[in-house]
Amino acid sequence: MEEDEPIIRLPSAGSPRMRDKRPVRLSISDKTEADPPSPAIPDEEIPQRLEAGERPLSGRSQEPGLEQILPEEGFVASPEDAWEHKVAAPVVPWGWLVLVALILAGAIGWSVWQVSQGEQKTDTFFAEVTREQEEDARQTKAAEEFVERVETTLRSYFAADSIDELAKWVRHPSRVRPLMEAWYSTHPLQRDPMVKMTEFVQLPIDDRGSFWRARIRTASGRAVEVYLEEQPDGSVKIGWETLVGYQPMAWDDYLRSRSTGSLDFRITAQPDTFYSHEFADSNRWVCYRLTAPQGEEVAYGYVDRGHPAAVFLENFFRENGGRPAQLILRLNTPAGLNSPRGLVIEEVLSTGWLYFQNPDGGA
């Protein structure tokens, strides 16, 4: 064995050293002097040898100090020294802080504005609802008052027993009264009070809302259709000519007598192709089949194609699909006319059996 190889001997378990049970410190001295003599070991104790490897062994004769454990660089002896060696925290620019503050302020302001707008919209909504309710109530009240005026007019008219009383409730009294006197000279005036109104509707005539149609039942059981007009002063008047079916003379008598001159008739007209006698030229004339209420005879009215009435009638029947229509026409039977049922249409006075405007221009 070489001399520089360290030998460590451990006593066996039964030796006196092991019975002391005290820890044994092992160390290797750096000194070069010779080892002290080892005590004699009994023969029964077999020494145990530990052999170290080829790696050189270095040891310390004493425990290392604190300055040897801690690294020299970066050692902080006190908290104050640590503060001096701390890395400075990044600084946030003031501009960003101002921007964030402005954004927050804007968001808060926008929220407050939205709330105020919502409150304003709610107030506006309820105000609008209130106005609509008030307007509905006003219109309802006005409608009820108007119906009352209509019923007053109808009851007063059908309860009248004289021309003077009737004339108070009719349209265009200055023009119509002479017609009433002539009519009732051949048609007895009979009082027949109204029992109730069964229908009342507005008529969409020329986009005007002043015309109405009512259906009533009288004491005698008659069902009567009445046309009315609301006057500028709010009163309601009856279309007397339409109510009685007024004609200047009986339709059948007119056709048989071939009376000359211009007369206004309430008739039902429809386009036709009956061209004969003086009106055989269809390039010159337009033909219409004519009938009248309370009449049985059929006549044919002709209008010159270049006349304004011809243009009006062609457009009118084109729009209504050529169906029969109620009209007030001014008719004429020329002297010496050979056509037995031919008449000349001079003017279209109304597209219905009711004058919407007073043909005389008066009240």
Stockholm file with secondary structure:
# STOCKHOLM 1.0

chainA/1-363         MEEDEPIIRLPSAGSPRMRDKRPVRLSISDKTEADPPSPAIPDEEIPQRLEAGERPLSGRSQEPGLEQILPEEGFVASPEDAWEHKVAAPVVPWGWLVLVALILAGAIGWSVWQVSQGEQKTDTFFAEVTREQEEDARQTKAAEEFVERVETTLRSYFAADSIDELAKWVRHPSRVRPLMEAWYSTHPLQRDPMVKMTEFVQLPIDDRGSFWRARIRTASGRAVEVYLEEQPDGSVKIGWETLVGYQPMAWDDYLRSRSTGSLDFRITAQPDTFYSHEFADSNRWVCYRLTAPQGEEVAYGYVDRGHPAAVFLENFFRENGGRPAQLILRLNTPAGLNSPRGLVIEEVLSTGWLYFQNPDGGA
#=GR chainA/1-363 SS CCTTSCCEEECCTTSHHHHHTCCCCCCCCCCCSCCCCCCCCCTTSCCEEECCCSSCCCCCSSCCCHHHHSCSTTCCCSHHHHHHHSCCCCCCCHHHHHHHHHHHHHHHHHHHHHHHHHHHHHHHHHHHHHHHHHHHHHHHHHHHHHHHHHHHHHHHHHHCCSHHHHHTTBSSHHHHHHHHHHHHTTSCCCCCCEEEEEEEEECCBTTBSCEEEEEEEETTCCEEEEEEEECTTSCEEECHHHHHTCCSSCHHHHHHHTCCSEEEEEEEEEEECCCCGGGCCTTTEEEEEEECTTCCCCEEEEEETTSHHHHHHHHHHHHTTTCCEEEEEEEECCTTCCCTTEEEEEEEEESSSSCSSCTTSCC
#=GC SS_cons         CCTTSCCEEECCTTSHHHHHTCCCCCCCCCCCSCCCCCCCCCTTSCCEEECCCSSCCCCCSSCCCHHHHSCSTTCCCSHHHHHHHSCCCCCCCHHHHHHHHHHHHHHHHHHHHHHHHHHHHHHHHHHHHHHHHHHHHHHHHHHHHHHHHHHHHHHHHHHCCSHHHHHTTBSSHHHHHHHHHHHHTTSCCCCCCEEEEEEEEECCBTTBSCEEEEEEEETTCCEEEEEEEECTTSCEEECHHHHHTCCSSCHHHHHHHTCCSEEEEEEEEEEECCCCGGGCCTTTEEEEEEECTTCCCCEEEEEETTSHHHHHHHHHHHHTTTCCEEEEEEEECCTTCCCTTEEEEEEEEESSSSCSSCTTSCC
//
